[in-house]
């Protein structure tokens, strides 16, 4: 047996400890930025989008209701900013503009012909462009034009 005694708390003879590896700091910095800064930036962008939507929703919107065709004594129902309205015994063509105080509206126009019939077309225009249209013909024919939900 050798005279050297082995101490389990010491490295064996001839063994040299490896230098400690330096830990990289940049991954931790990136992680902190992602966890802390990204939600703040995302919240800011979300807030800007909501503010824009609220501002847009507060702007008045003007629609033009148009009813054309060959019918006489036509009844027309349409939506206003404060409710619904109707006119009777109308001769075609007929047109009216309605301004709404917000984007959230139930915009529509309907027309009903009398027993003499004919042809009738209902249209809703926004900024001069037709956004909804419908046509019907015959006695007591009716049409309704309602744009997609806004």
C-alpha positions, 0 to 999 in steps of 0.5 A, spaced: 500 500 500 502 506 498 503 511 503 499 517 500 492 517 503 486 519 499 482 524 502 475 524 499 474 531 500 480 533 495 481 532 488 485 526 486 492 527 485 494 529 478 487 532 477 486 540 476 480 543 477 477 546 471 476 553 470 469 556 471 465 558 465 462 565 465 455 565 465 452 569 459 448 575 461 445 577 455 439 572 454 437 574 461 437 581 459 433 579 453 428 575 457 427 581 462 425 585 456 420 580 453 417 579 460 417 587 462 417 591 456 413 587 451 407 588 454 407 595 456 409 596 448 403 592 446 398 595 451 400 602 448 398 599 441 392 596 444 390 603 447 392 607 441 387 602 437 381 603 442 382 610 442 382 610 434 376 606 434 372 610 439 374 617 435 371 613 429 365 611 432 364 618 435 364 621 428 357 622 424 356 618 418 351 620 413 347 615 409 342 616 403 336 612 402 334 611 395 328 608 392 327 608 384 322 604 380 315 604 376 310 604 382 306 609 385 303 610 391 309 606 395 310 606 402 317 607 404 320 605 411 327 607 413 331 608 419 333 615 422 338 617 428 333 617 433 328 611 430 324 609 424 320 613 419 315 612 414 312 616 408 306 613 404 303 615 397 310 616 395 311 617 387 318 614 385 323 616 385 324 618 392 331 619 396 333 622 402 339 623 406 340 621 414 346 623 418 347 618 424 351 620 430 355 614 430 357 608 426 353 603 430 346 604 427 341 599 424 341 602 417 335 600 412 330 602 407 324 598 405 319 600 400 312 596 399 308 597 392 300 597 392 296 592 388 297 595 381 305 593 382 310 595 378 318 594 379 321 597 385 329 598 387 331 600 394 338 602 395 343 605 401 349 609 399 354 611 403 359 616 401 356 616 394 357 608 393 351 603 394 352 599 400 346 595 399 341 594 394 335 590 393 329 589 387 322 586 387 316 587 382 309 585 382 303 587 386 304 588 393 312 587 392 317 589 397 324 590 397 329 592 403 336 594 403 340 594 409 348 594 409 352 589 412 353 590 420 358 596 421 
